Amino acid sequence: MHMGLSGTCSSAFGVVAAAALLLPLQLCLLTAAAAASGAGVLSNETDRMALLEFKAMISSDPLRALSSWNDSTHFCQWYGVSCSKRHVGRVTVLDLRSQKLAGSISPYNNLSFLKRLYLHNNSFSKGIPPEIGSLCRLEWLYLYNNSLTGEIPSNLLSPCSALTMFQAANNKLVGELPRLLNDSMNSRLGIFIAHINNLTGSIPPSYGNLSSLRILSLGENGLSGRVPETLGQMKSLMVLQLNLNNFSGEIPASIFNISSLGSVAFAVNQIHGSLPTNLGKSLPNLFELAVSSNQLTGSVPASLSNASNMVTLQLQYNNFTGSMPSMAGCRNLRVFLMKGPFLGEGQSVI
């Protein structure tokens, strides 16, 4: 009987001891769950308030795109808003393109999970908030066809940036191009489009470190200086549009060694020098060569006859000499302009 009582007490003590050992773990799990729940509530309120701050800065909404932005529905169901499935209540996409919205753009600094922001084809004015450069998850930023003023944020290409697409063409932006905050970084930026603005200054040599860049379009600005030789390091580059600026000097030879390059536009600048003789071979994917209205000399490269993908060739208003090579092999050629002091002032549009 004594042994049975001892066994019972021992067993009871074991249960209590085990429960005591598990208690800290249970408390830890409960605390973590409570913290996660609290974080979810906080993030929901944080993102909702950020969206309402954006709405408060809209001065005109003729299409009533933001009419659903109220307490009658969860903000993840508001027009243009998409939320993460993994991180509940965190906004990842804001798509308000082509809604005729007017006003200024709010800072968005609390939308820390935002990946894509589409505000193009509207009438936004004032500047691009510098806080956008602190959104380390932002990948696509579409701001073209607005009336934005001020400078492109200097921290847009910061080390934390995940930006792959930046499109801000056809605005009223001024100032210099943003510099890489770390000159040795290899940004994920693949598209940088800012043509038809009022940008000034030169292209930073550090842009050669944008190893993923496929499109660089900066035409119709007030950019000047020499085009950096370092741009030849961008081995993924497909489109280089620098027309209608004030660039001087020669086109860097390194650019004509980027085999992926399909469009080269330097028209209406102050470029001098000559075109490389192997141009038609070193750029096998070339479909556009626009170098009109510069101060180029020498002969037109005979190798252009090998540019079978050529669609647009603009050579007019330069100081080329000699004869024009046959372009009969360029069956895709549609625009061929060569008016100037050679070849009898000829011009043809096919």
Residue frames as qw, qx, qy, qz and C-alpha x, y, z in Angstrom:
[[0.000, 0.887, 0.461, 0.000, 0.00, 0.00, 0.00],
 [0.323, -0.783, 0.120, 0.517, 2.89, 2.32, 0.89],
 [0.420, -0.126, 0.607, 0.663, 4.55, 1.51, -2.42],
 [0.237, 0.627, 0.659, 0.342, 1.35, 2.33, -4.33],
 [0.109, -0.945, -0.236, 0.198, 1.03, 5.69, -2.63],
 [0.407, -0.590, 0.349, 0.603, 4.68, 6.44, -3.30],
 [0.398, 0.174, 0.683, 0.587, 4.23, 5.49, -6.95],
 [0.121, 0.816, 0.545, 0.148, 1.13, 7.67, -7.20],
 [0.232, -0.900, -0.020, 0.369, 2.91, 10.63, -5.61],
 [0.456, -0.343, 0.516, 0.639, 5.94, 10.10, -7.84],
 [0.335, 0.443, 0.686, 0.469, 3.71, 9.99, -10.92],
 [0.008, -0.923, -0.384, 0.030, 1.85, 13.11, -9.85],
 [0.357, -0.753, 0.184, 0.522, 5.12, 14.90, -9.21],
 [0.466, -0.026, 0.620, 0.631, 6.32, 13.92, -12.69],
 [0.220, 0.712, 0.591, 0.309, 3.22, 15.40, -14.30],
 [0.180, -0.950, -0.152, 0.207, 3.60, 18.63, -12.34],
 [0.467, -0.531, 0.384, 0.594, 7.31, 18.83, -13.18],
 [0.423, 0.258, 0.653, 0.573, 6.62, 18.27, -16.87],
 [0.079, 0.868, 0.468, 0.145, 3.91, 20.92, -16.82],
 [0.327, -0.857, 0.043, 0.396, 6.30, 23.32, -15.13],
 [0.478, -0.256, 0.528, 0.654, 8.90, 22.70, -17.82],
 [0.296, 0.481, 0.665, 0.488, 6.35, 23.27, -20.61],
 [0.053, -0.864, -0.415, 0.281, 4.92, 26.43, -19.08],
 [0.191, -0.647, 0.229, 0.702, 7.73, 28.79, -20.25],
 [0.216, 0.023, 0.751, 0.624, 7.46, 27.37, -23.77],
 [0.073, 0.665, 0.733, 0.121, 3.70, 27.86, -23.79],
 [0.120, -0.848, -0.202, 0.476, 4.06, 31.39, -22.49],
 [0.254, -0.411, 0.472, 0.737, 6.66, 32.09, -25.18],
 [0.166, 0.287, 0.802, 0.496, 4.37, 30.77, -27.91],
 [0.018, -0.799, -0.592, 0.102, 1.41, 32.74, -26.58],
 [0.196, -0.746, 0.036, 0.636, 3.52, 35.90, -26.43],
 [0.225, -0.179, 0.636, 0.716, 4.74, 35.39, -30.00],
 [0.106, 0.519, 0.795, 0.296, 1.19, 34.79, -31.21],
 [0.087, -0.857, -0.393, 0.323, -0.02, 37.90, -29.43],
 [0.229, -0.590, 0.275, 0.723, 2.83, 39.92, -30.92],
 [0.201, 0.087, 0.753, 0.620, 2.11, 38.61, -34.39],
 [0.030, 0.709, 0.701, 0.074, -1.57, 39.42, -33.97],
 [0.159, -0.833, -0.159, 0.505, -0.71, 42.89, -32.73],
 [0.255, -0.354, 0.495, 0.751, 1.68, 43.41, -35.64],
 [0.173, 0.384, 0.793, 0.440, -1.08, 42.40, -38.06],
 [0.046, -0.849, -0.504, 0.151, -3.46, 44.91, -36.53],
 [0.253, -0.721, 0.117, 0.635, -0.77, 47.57, -36.58],
 [0.268, -0.124, 0.645, 0.705, 0.21, 46.89, -40.19],
 [0.140, 0.617, 0.737, 0.238, -3.42, 46.94, -41.28],
 [0.104, -0.911, -0.292, 0.274, -3.92, 50.34, -39.67],
 [0.350, -0.549, 0.331, 0.683, -0.56, 51.61, -40.93],
 [0.254, 0.108, 0.710, 0.648, -1.28, 50.76, -44.57],
 [0.051, 0.744, 0.657, 0.111, -4.88, 51.96, -44.37],
 [0.188, -0.864, -0.133, 0.448, -3.79, 55.31, -42.97],
 [0.337, -0.344, 0.489, 0.728, -1.11, 55.64, -45.66],
 [0.194, 0.404, 0.744, 0.495, -3.73, 55.13, -48.36],
 [0.071, -0.866, -0.488, 0.079, -6.03, 57.69, -46.76],
 [0.297, -0.685, 0.137, 0.651, -3.13, 60.16, -46.69],
 [0.278, 0.014, 0.656, 0.701, -2.72, 59.60, -50.43],
 [0.059, 0.664, 0.703, 0.248, -6.44, 60.20, -50.98],
 [0.206, -0.841, -0.290, 0.408, -6.30, 63.43, -48.93],
 [0.265, -0.520, 0.332, 0.741, -3.72, 64.84, -51.37],
 [0.267, 0.335, 0.737, 0.522, -5.93, 64.28, -54.42],
 [0.120, 0.348, 0.147, -0.918, -7.52, 67.54, -55.57],
 [0.615, 0.324, -0.185, -0.695, -9.52, 66.14, -58.50],
 [0.282, -0.051, 0.957, 0.032, -11.01, 62.70, -59.10],
 [0.493, 0.229, -0.174, -0.821, -13.48, 63.13, -61.99],
 [0.606, 0.074, -0.724, -0.321, -13.83, 59.39, -62.63],
 [0.702, -0.493, 0.211, -0.469, -14.47, 58.72, -58.92],
 [0.684, 0.292, -0.658, 0.119, -11.68, 56.17, -58.82],
 [0.209, 0.179, -0.733, 0.622, -11.33, 56.64, -55.07],
 [0.565, -0.346, -0.079, -0.745, -15.03, 56.54, -54.23],
 [0.873, -0.217, -0.428, -0.087, -14.65, 53.04, -52.74],
 [0.478, 0.232, -0.549, 0.645, -11.90, 54.21, -50.40],
 [0.435, -0.516, 0.165, -0.719, -14.00, 54.35, -47.22],
 [0.278, -0.295, 0.809, -0.426, -14.83, 52.27, -44.15],
 [0.828, 0.133, 0.117, -0.532, -17.62, 50.30, -45.85],
 [0.952, 0.250, -0.170, 0.049, -15.07, 47.86, -47.32],
 [0.757, -0.468, 0.202, 0.409, -11.66, 46.58, -46.26],
 [0.089, 0.843, -0.293, -0.442, -8.90, 48.66, -47.83],
 [0.347, -0.248, 0.823, 0.375, -7.52, 45.61, -49.64],
 [0.389, 0.522, 0.746, 0.143, -10.76, 45.71, -51.69],
 [0.117, 0.809, 0.063, -0.573, -10.43, 49.39, -52.55],
 [0.717, 0.688, 0.101, 0.041, -10.13, 50.22, -56.24],
 [0.446, 0.786, -0.364, 0.225, -6.53, 49.91, -57.45],
 [0.330, -0.643, 0.621, -0.303, -5.25, 48.29, -54.25],
 [0.885, 0.064, -0.457, -0.061, -3.80, 44.79, -54.05],
 [0.491, -0.695, 0.450, -0.269, -2.55, 43.18, -50.84],
 [0.197, 0.426, -0.883, 0.025, -0.13, 40.39, -50.09],
 [0.849, -0.200, -0.369, -0.321, -1.53, 36.90, -49.56],
 [0.715, 0.021, -0.556, 0.424, 1.42, 35.98, -47.40],
 [0.223, -0.097, -0.424, 0.872, 1.61, 39.15, -45.30],
 [0.045, -0.689, -0.718, -0.084, -2.01, 39.84, -44.41],
 [0.098, -0.927, -0.309, 0.186, -3.10, 43.43, -44.76],
 [0.366, -0.552, 0.297, 0.689, 0.09, 44.69, -46.41],
 [0.558, 0.775, 0.094, -0.279, -0.35, 46.65, -49.65],
 [0.655, -0.190, 0.526, 0.508, 1.89, 45.41, -52.49],
 [0.288, 0.286, 0.558, 0.723, 0.38, 47.10, -55.57],
 [0.162, 0.677, 0.346, -0.629, -1.27, 50.47, -56.12],
 [0.310, 0.182, 0.663, 0.657, -2.59, 50.84, -59.67],
 [0.173, 0.759, 0.411, -0.473, -4.33, 54.13, -60.44],
 [0.287, -0.115, 0.526, 0.793, -3.16, 54.65, -64.01],
 [0.060, -0.234, -0.593, -0.768, -5.24, 56.72, -66.47],
 [0.185, -0.612, -0.744, 0.191, -7.79, 57.94, -63.92],
 [0.101, 0.728, 0.191, 0.650, -7.44, 61.70, -64.61],
 [0.596, -0.668, -0.325, 0.305, -6.33, 62.21, -61.02],
 [0.272, 0.726, -0.146, 0.615, -4.84, 65.56, -60.05],
 [0.621, -0.775, 0.059, -0.096, -2.98, 66.59, -56.93],
 [0.112, 0.721, -0.669, 0.145, 0.36, 65.68, -55.41],
 [0.802, 0.035, -0.596, 0.014, 1.89, 62.32, -54.54],
 [0.644, -0.713, 0.163, -0.224, 2.01, 61.38, -50.85],
 [0.086, -0.712, 0.696, -0.041, 5.27, 60.08, -49.33],
 [0.906, 0.092, -0.355, -0.212, 4.20, 56.39, -49.11],
 [0.160, 0.563, -0.741, 0.329, 6.94, 55.82, -46.53],
 [0.550, -0.211, 0.650, -0.480, 4.63, 53.58, -44.45],
 [0.912, 0.289, 0.011, -0.291, 3.72, 51.29, -47.36],
 [0.254, -0.663, 0.693, 0.127, 6.87, 49.28, -46.72],
 [0.617, 0.048, 0.780, 0.094, 5.63, 46.20, -48.63],
 [0.548, 0.737, 0.090, -0.386, 4.76, 48.15, -51.80],
 [0.652, -0.099, 0.598, 0.456, 6.24, 46.49, -54.91],
 [0.292, 0.335, 0.575, 0.687, 4.51, 48.22, -57.82],
 [0.051, 0.649, 0.330, -0.683, 3.23, 51.78, -58.12],
 [0.301, 0.368, 0.620, 0.625, 1.35, 52.79, -61.28],
 [0.028, 0.726, 0.355, -0.588, 0.38, 56.47, -61.41],
 [0.228, -0.115, 0.506, 0.824, 1.02, 57.17, -65.11],
 [0.056, -0.406, -0.628, -0.662, -1.34, 59.00, -67.45],
 [0.265, -0.762, -0.547, 0.222, -2.74, 61.36, -64.81],
 [0.174, 0.826, 0.033, 0.536, -2.23, 65.01, -63.89],
 [0.699, -0.588, -0.200, 0.355, -0.08, 64.76, -60.77],
 [0.268, 0.850, -0.146, 0.430, 1.98, 67.86, -60.06],
 [0.446, -0.802, 0.374, -0.133, 4.67, 68.97, -57.60],
 [0.154, 0.633, -0.758, -0.021, 7.57, 66.64, -56.90],
 [0.817, -0.023, -0.574, -0.038, 8.39, 62.96, -56.52],
 [0.609, -0.745, 0.165, -0.218, 8.55, 62.40, -52.73],
 [0.237, 0.619, -0.733, 0.154, 12.10, 61.47, -51.64],
 [0.611, -0.265, 0.636, -0.389, 10.57, 58.92, -49.26],
 [0.906, 0.330, -0.047, -0.259, 9.88, 56.73, -52.30],
 [0.485, 0.602, -0.616, 0.151, 13.61, 56.02, -52.39],
 [0.240, -0.395, 0.761, -0.455, 13.28, 54.39, -48.97],
 [0.879, 0.066, 0.191, -0.433, 10.75, 51.80, -50.13],
 [0.190, -0.528, 0.806, 0.186, 13.20, 48.92, -50.31],
 [0.526, 0.183, 0.830, 0.009, 10.70, 46.48, -51.84],
 [0.484, 0.726, 0.125, -0.471, 9.53, 48.80, -54.64],
 [0.615, -0.021, 0.646, 0.451, 10.29, 47.24, -58.03],
 [0.277, 0.485, 0.562, 0.610, 8.19, 49.11, -60.60],
 [0.061, -0.622, -0.289, 0.725, 7.62, 52.88, -60.50],
 [0.293, 0.450, 0.603, 0.590, 5.51, 54.28, -63.35],
 [0.083, -0.673, -0.316, 0.663, 5.05, 58.07, -63.31],
 [0.241, 0.004, 0.491, 0.837, 5.10, 59.03, -66.99],
 [0.097, -0.491, -0.546, -0.672, 2.65, 61.44, -68.62],
 [0.341, -0.755, -0.487, 0.277, 2.00, 63.68, -65.63],
 [0.175, 0.879, -0.024, 0.444, 3.07, 67.22, -64.72],
 [0.775, -0.530, -0.135, 0.315, 5.61, 66.37, -62.04],
 [0.225, 0.891, -0.235, 0.316, 8.22, 69.00, -61.20],
 [0.560, -0.714, 0.414, -0.071, 11.32, 69.09, -59.05],
 [0.173, 0.586, -0.786, -0.100, 14.21, 66.66, -59.13],
 [0.856, -0.034, -0.504, -0.113, 14.35, 62.90, -59.34],
 [0.685, -0.704, 0.154, -0.107, 15.03, 61.81, -55.71],
 [0.194, 0.734, -0.647, 0.076, 18.76, 61.47, -55.09],
 [0.404, -0.311, 0.825, -0.243, 18.20, 58.24, -53.13],
 [0.831, 0.275, -0.049, -0.481, 16.29, 56.52, -55.93],
 [0.815, 0.346, -0.460, 0.064, 19.28, 54.27, -56.65],
 [0.388, -0.675, 0.525, -0.345, 20.23, 53.67, -53.02],
 [0.116, 0.319, -0.940, 0.036, 21.85, 50.37, -51.94],
 [0.398, 0.144, 0.791, -0.442, 18.51, 49.17, -50.52],
 [0.538, 0.397, -0.117, -0.734, 16.73, 49.76, -53.81],
 [0.546, 0.111, 0.827, 0.077, 14.97, 46.83, -55.50],
 [0.458, 0.683, 0.063, -0.566, 13.86, 49.07, -58.37],
 [0.569, 0.046, 0.702, 0.426, 13.85, 47.35, -61.77],
 [0.256, 0.568, 0.546, 0.560, 11.67, 49.77, -63.76],
 [0.106, -0.601, -0.252, 0.751, 11.58, 53.57, -63.52],
 [0.268, 0.473, 0.572, 0.614, 9.45, 55.41, -66.06],
 [0.108, -0.708, -0.346, 0.606, 8.99, 59.17, -65.65],
 [0.301, 0.158, 0.483, 0.807, 8.89, 60.40, -69.25],
 [0.081, -0.559, -0.460, -0.685, 6.89, 63.44, -70.32],
 [0.420, -0.750, -0.429, 0.278, 6.89, 65.42, -67.10],
 [0.150, 0.923, -0.080, 0.346, 8.56, 68.67, -66.04],
 [0.827, -0.476, -0.031, 0.298, 11.38, 67.24, -63.97],
 [0.246, 0.904, -0.276, 0.215, 14.53, 69.32, -63.51],
 [0.527, -0.697, 0.485, -0.044, 17.96, 68.94, -62.00],
 [0.189, 0.536, -0.808, -0.156, 20.58, 66.27, -62.47],
 [0.805, -0.021, -0.553, -0.216, 20.24, 62.53, -62.83],
 [0.736, -0.610, 0.226, -0.186, 20.35, 60.62, -59.52],
 [0.290, 0.613, -0.730, 0.084, 23.73, 59.15, -58.78],
 [0.829, -0.146, -0.538, 0.043, 24.49, 55.68, -57.54],
 [0.469, -0.820, 0.199, -0.262, 24.96, 56.09, -53.79],
 [0.689, -0.433, 0.547, 0.196, 27.46, 53.25, -53.97],
 [0.381, 0.682, -0.428, -0.454, 29.47, 53.49, -57.18],
 [0.034, 0.330, -0.934, -0.130, 30.43, 49.81, -57.05],
 [0.569, 0.167, 0.669, -0.447, 26.89, 48.49, -56.70],
 [0.052, -0.041, -0.821, -0.567, 25.26, 46.39, -59.42],
 [0.460, 0.160, 0.326, -0.810, 21.71, 47.66, -59.33],
 [0.405, 0.284, 0.869, 0.032, 18.79, 45.53, -60.46],
 [0.340, 0.659, 0.100, -0.663, 17.52, 48.47, -62.50],
 [0.553, 0.183, 0.721, 0.375, 16.54, 47.23, -65.96],
 [0.235, 0.677, 0.479, 0.508, 14.63, 50.19, -67.42],
 [0.234, -0.554, -0.219, 0.768, 15.33, 53.89, -66.84],
 [0.242, 0.556, 0.541, 0.583, 13.11, 56.15, -68.95],
 [0.177, -0.706, -0.326, 0.604, 13.02, 59.91, -68.36],
 [0.302, 0.193, 0.432, 0.828, 12.81, 61.49, -71.81],
 [0.106, -0.652, -0.388, -0.642, 10.88, 64.71, -72.46],
 [0.503, -0.745, -0.331, 0.288, 11.75, 66.53, -69.25],
 [0.161, 0.941, -0.150, 0.256, 14.06, 69.41, -68.33],
 [0.855, -0.429, 0.074, 0.282, 16.94, 67.45, -66.86],
 [0.287, 0.895, -0.320, 0.119, 20.40, 69.01, -66.93],
 [0.512, -0.622, 0.592, 0.014, 23.95, 68.06, -66.07],
 [0.369, 0.466, -0.764, -0.251, 25.81, 65.02, -67.36],
 [0.922, -0.123, -0.305, -0.203, 25.39, 61.26, -67.22],
 [0.517, -0.693, 0.491, -0.106, 27.24, 59.94, -64.13],
 [0.378, 0.488, -0.778, -0.115, 30.10, 57.59, -65.14],
 [0.299, -0.166, 0.863, -0.373, 28.90, 55.24, -62.38],
 [0.770, 0.267, 0.122, -0.566, 25.92, 54.34, -64.56],
 [0.513, 0.442, -0.715, -0.172, 28.26, 51.87, -66.22],
 [0.055, -0.173, 0.915, -0.361, 27.75, 49.74, -63.10],
 [0.682, 0.170, 0.301, -0.644, 24.06, 49.30, -63.92],
 [0.105, -0.275, 0.908, 0.298, 24.80, 45.85, -65.26],
 [0.314, 0.376, 0.868, -0.084, 21.14, 44.84, -65.64],
 [0.273, 0.610, 0.099, -0.737, 20.07, 47.96, -67.55],
 [0.511, 0.311, 0.729, 0.332, 18.35, 47.18, -70.85],
 [0.210, 0.774, 0.404, 0.441, 16.79, 50.55, -71.72],
 [0.325, -0.484, -0.179, 0.792, 18.26, 54.00, -71.06],
 [0.219, 0.662, 0.508, 0.507, 16.06, 56.70, -72.58],
 [0.309, -0.603, -0.247, 0.693, 16.98, 60.30, -71.78],
 [0.305, 0.350, 0.456, 0.759, 16.10, 62.09, -75.02],
 [0.103, -0.720, -0.335, -0.598, 14.64, 65.61, -75.20],
 [0.557, -0.729, -0.249, 0.310, 16.26, 67.05, -72.09],
 [0.153, 0.957, -0.211, 0.131, 19.04, 69.55, -71.48],
 [0.860, -0.382, 0.219, 0.257, 21.80, 67.05, -70.69],
 [0.383, 0.873, -0.301, 0.033, 25.33, 67.97, -71.72],
 [0.423, -0.637, 0.642, 0.050, 28.98, 66.99, -71.48],
 [0.322, 0.377, -0.823, -0.275, 30.60, 63.89, -72.88],
 [0.914, -0.134, -0.165, -0.345, 28.88, 60.54, -72.94],
 [0.484, -0.625, 0.607, -0.080, 30.83, 58.37, -70.45],
 [0.415, 0.407, -0.793, -0.184, 33.01, 55.62, -71.87],
 [0.207, -0.129, 0.887, -0.392, 31.80, 53.48, -68.95],
 [0.720, 0.224, 0.167, -0.636, 28.39, 53.03, -70.58],
 [0.601, 0.398, -0.647, -0.250, 30.08, 50.36, -72.67],
 [0.018, -0.212, 0.914, -0.346, 30.14, 48.19, -69.54],
 [0.616, 0.141, 0.423, -0.649, 26.35, 47.77, -69.68],
 [0.018, -0.200, 0.902, 0.383, 26.42, 44.48, -71.55],
 [0.225, 0.436, 0.863, -0.117, 22.64, 43.96, -71.31],
 [0.178, 0.542, 0.079, -0.818, 21.79, 47.31, -72.93],
 [0.446, 0.408, 0.749, 0.272, 19.33, 47.10, -75.82],
 [0.174, 0.847, 0.366, 0.345, 18.11, 50.69, -76.24],
 [0.434, -0.380, -0.126, 0.807, 20.20, 53.87, -75.82],
 [0.171, 0.793, 0.441, 0.384, 18.21, 57.03, -76.56],
 [0.417, -0.511, -0.154, 0.736, 20.10, 60.29, -75.98],
 [0.295, 0.478, 0.447, 0.696, 18.76, 62.39, -78.85],
 [0.116, -0.801, -0.254, -0.530, 17.83, 66.07, -78.59],
 [0.623, -0.696, -0.133, 0.331, 20.26, 67.04, -75.84],
 [0.167, 0.950, -0.262, 0.029, 23.52, 69.01, -75.77],
 [0.869, -0.302, 0.294, 0.259, 26.05, 66.18, -75.65],
 [0.317, 0.858, -0.382, -0.130, 29.47, 66.88, -77.12],
 [0.350, -0.499, 0.788, 0.089, 32.61, 64.92, -77.87],
 [0.403, 0.222, -0.789, -0.407, 32.62, 61.57, -79.64],
 [0.895, -0.202, -0.080, -0.390, 30.34, 58.58, -79.21],
 [0.445, -0.568, 0.690, -0.057, 32.39, 56.23, -76.98],
 [0.441, 0.354, -0.767, -0.304, 33.84, 53.36, -78.98],
 [0.103, -0.066, 0.937, -0.326, 32.87, 50.97, -76.17],
 [0.578, 0.289, 0.356, -0.675, 29.18, 51.51, -76.95],
 [0.671, 0.452, -0.375, -0.452, 29.59, 49.97, -80.39],
 [0.285, 0.281, -0.914, 0.072, 30.83, 46.77, -78.76],
 [0.463, 0.034, 0.660, -0.590, 27.59, 46.07, -76.88],
 [0.049, 0.001, -0.882, -0.469, 26.31, 43.25, -79.07],
 [0.056, 0.516, 0.832, -0.198, 22.81, 43.33, -77.53],
 [0.071, 0.490, 0.106, -0.862, 22.27, 46.97, -78.57],
 [0.381, 0.497, 0.737, 0.253, 19.38, 47.41, -81.01],
 [0.128, 0.912, 0.308, 0.240, 18.64, 51.15, -80.90],
 [0.523, -0.266, -0.064, 0.807, 21.26, 53.91, -80.88],
 [0.134, 0.858, 0.384, 0.313, 19.90, 57.48, -80.98],
 [0.464, -0.402, -0.099, 0.783, 22.20, 60.49, -80.70],
 [0.270, 0.618, 0.448, 0.587, 20.35, 62.77, -83.13],
 [0.088, -0.864, -0.119, -0.481, 20.42, 66.55, -82.60],
 [0.678, -0.651, -0.026, 0.341, 23.43, 66.93, -80.32],
 [0.172, 0.918, -0.347, -0.089, 26.94, 68.29, -80.86],
 [0.860, -0.223, 0.427, 0.168, 28.66, 64.97, -81.44],
 [0.390, 0.769, -0.440, -0.251, 31.74, 64.86, -83.66],
 [0.417, -0.355, 0.832, 0.090, 34.13, 62.18, -84.80],
 [0.486, 0.244, -0.645, -0.537, 33.31, 59.26, -87.10],
 [0.903, -0.123, 0.144, -0.387, 31.35, 56.04, -87.02],
 [0.469, -0.429, 0.759, 0.140, 33.40, 52.82, -86.59],
 [0.360, 0.360, -0.665, -0.547, 33.99, 50.90, -89.81],
 [0.219, -0.040, -0.974, -0.030, 32.72, 47.59, -88.34],
 [0.385, -0.026, 0.341, -0.857, 29.48, 49.12, -87.01],
 [0.754, 0.085, -0.270, -0.593, 27.19, 46.83, -89.03],
 [0.709, 0.107, -0.695, 0.060, 29.00, 43.73, -87.72],
 [0.202, 0.133, -0.702, 0.670, 29.67, 44.65, -84.10],
 [0.410, 0.124, 0.445, -0.787, 25.97, 45.43, -83.54],
 [0.040, -0.080, -0.919, -0.385, 24.18, 42.43, -85.11],
 [0.008, -0.580, -0.796, 0.173, 20.84, 43.37, -83.50],
 [0.045, -0.316, -0.019, 0.947, 20.83, 46.99, -84.67],
 [0.231, 0.609, 0.734, 0.193, 17.40, 48.11, -85.90],
 [0.059, 0.969, 0.220, 0.098, 17.73, 51.88, -85.39],
 [0.586, -0.161, -0.004, 0.794, 20.66, 54.22, -85.92],
 [0.075, 0.923, 0.313, 0.208, 19.73, 57.89, -85.52],
 [0.579, -0.376, -0.022, 0.723, 22.72, 60.24, -85.57],
 [0.303, 0.702, 0.362, 0.533, 21.32, 63.09, -87.67],
 [0.098, -0.918, -0.043, -0.382, 22.07, 66.77, -87.00],
 [0.721, -0.597, 0.104, 0.336, 25.51, 66.39, -85.47],
 [0.159, 0.879, -0.396, -0.214, 29.05, 67.11, -86.68],
 [0.841, -0.137, 0.504, 0.143, 30.08, 63.61, -87.73],
 [0.292, 0.739, -0.473, -0.381, 32.72, 63.26, -90.42],
 [0.281, -0.275, 0.905, 0.165, 34.35, 60.49, -92.44],
 [0.400, 0.040, -0.700, -0.590, 32.54, 57.92, -94.54],
 [0.801, -0.170, 0.154, -0.553, 29.38, 55.98, -93.82],
 [0.387, -0.366, 0.846, 0.006, 30.55, 52.47, -92.80],
 [0.497, 0.211, -0.673, -0.506, 30.20, 49.94, -95.61],
 [0.117, -0.026, -0.966, 0.230, 29.44, 47.33, -92.94],
 [0.433, 0.189, 0.368, -0.801, 25.96, 48.89, -92.53],
 [0.607, 0.207, -0.518, -0.567, 24.96, 46.81, -95.53],
 [0.394, 0.018, -0.911, 0.117, 25.17, 43.81, -93.17],
 [0.207, 0.051, 0.583, -0.784, 22.66, 45.32, -90.72],
 [0.195, -0.226, -0.839, -0.455, 19.81, 43.08, -91.89],
 [0.200, -0.585, -0.741, 0.262, 17.56, 44.08, -88.98],
 [0.126, -0.175, -0.050, 0.975, 17.77, 47.81, -89.71],
 [0.128, 0.716, 0.686, 0.017, 14.40, 49.59, -89.76],
 [0.027, 0.991, 0.132, -0.014, 15.38, 53.23, -89.23],
 [0.691, -0.055, 0.088, 0.715, 18.58, 54.87, -90.48],
 [0.060, 0.981, 0.181, 0.040, 18.96, 58.63, -90.01],
 [0.715, -0.119, 0.089, 0.683, 22.25, 60.15, -91.15],
 [0.284, 0.787, 0.283, 0.469, 21.19, 63.56, -92.47],
 [0.111, -0.941, 0.076, -0.310, 22.79, 66.90, -91.59],
 [0.753, -0.515, 0.226, 0.340, 26.30, 65.76, -90.81],
 [0.172, 0.829, -0.426, -0.320, 29.60, 66.15, -92.68],
 [0.814, -0.036, 0.563, 0.134, 29.96, 62.67, -94.12],
 [0.265, 0.660, -0.488, -0.506, 31.97, 62.25, -97.31],
 [0.107, -0.191, 0.949, 0.227, 32.26, 59.54, -99.89],
 [0.493, -0.090, -0.607, -0.617, 29.57, 57.25, -101.23],
 [0.671, -0.228, 0.379, -0.595, 26.69, 55.63, -99.49],
 [0.112, -0.167, 0.976, 0.089, 26.94, 51.82, -99.22],
 [0.489, -0.159, -0.628, -0.584, 24.19, 49.77, -100.74],
 [0.389, -0.127, 0.640, -0.651, 21.37, 49.01, -98.33],
 [0.644, 0.085, -0.515, -0.560, 19.69, 46.48, -100.61],
 [0.478, -0.018, -0.865, 0.153, 20.29, 43.70, -98.09],
 [0.069, 0.100, 0.610, -0.783, 18.38, 45.59, -95.38],
 [0.176, -0.350, -0.772, -0.500, 14.94, 44.35, -96.31],
 [0.285, -0.659, -0.652, 0.245, 13.31, 45.67, -93.14],
 [0.244, -0.161, -0.042, 0.955, 14.44, 49.25, -93.78],
 [0.087, 0.758, 0.644, 0.051, 11.45, 51.60, -93.62],
 [0.031, -0.994, -0.047, 0.090, 12.92, 55.03, -92.83],
 [0.752, 0.005, 0.169, 0.637, 16.11, 56.02, -94.62],
 [0.066, 0.993, 0.093, -0.021, 17.15, 59.67, -94.30],
 [0.753, -0.138, 0.153, 0.626, 20.48, 60.82, -95.69],
 [0.261, 0.908, 0.173, 0.277, 19.98, 64.44, -96.72],
 [0.524, -0.736, 0.141, 0.405, 23.19, 66.38, -96.39],
 [0.180, 0.836, -0.375, -0.358, 26.31, 67.55, -98.24],
 [0.151, -0.328, 0.891, 0.276, 26.92, 64.13, -99.75],
 [0.264, 0.273, 0.915, 0.135, 25.16, 61.85, -102.19],
 [0.017, -0.307, -0.511, -0.803, 23.52, 64.70, -104.03],
 [0.319, -0.092, 0.300, -0.894, 21.30, 65.91, -101.17],
 [0.481, -0.143, -0.765, -0.404, 19.28, 62.73, -101.42],
 [0.385, -0.120, 0.626, -0.668, 16.48, 61.66, -99.10],
 [0.522, -0.079, -0.716, -0.457, 14.25, 58.66, -99.21],
 [0.501, -0.149, 0.607, -0.599, 11.52, 57.28, -97.00],
 [0.260, 0.064, -0.905, -0.330, 10.72, 53.71, -97.88]]
